[in-house]
């Protein structure tokens, strides 16, 4: 089961998060989300545990607990949503001729 962990202190590491979850069971993967430009933590992570029963025990034990002075939000991760590759703007063919002259 994939578990979402929010509210992480920015000092959290993969090892410290693994140690937090291991009392509830086996941890197969830990991934702390990082900003792609600065490399700094975004304050959330995903932890994977192979046994659903152990994952649910970890969620119950750790949701609302404190780590580094911050309250953690721990729950089952939602499935990933499909992301468009459009870069945030319309890449369709109906948008004008590409010249200058817009509203600048």
Secondary structure, DSSP 8 states (H G I E B T S, - for coil): -EEEEES--TT--HHHHHHHHHTTS---EEEEEE-TTT--EEEEEEEE-S-HHHHHHHHHHHTT-EETTEE-EEEE--------SSTTS---TTS----S-S--
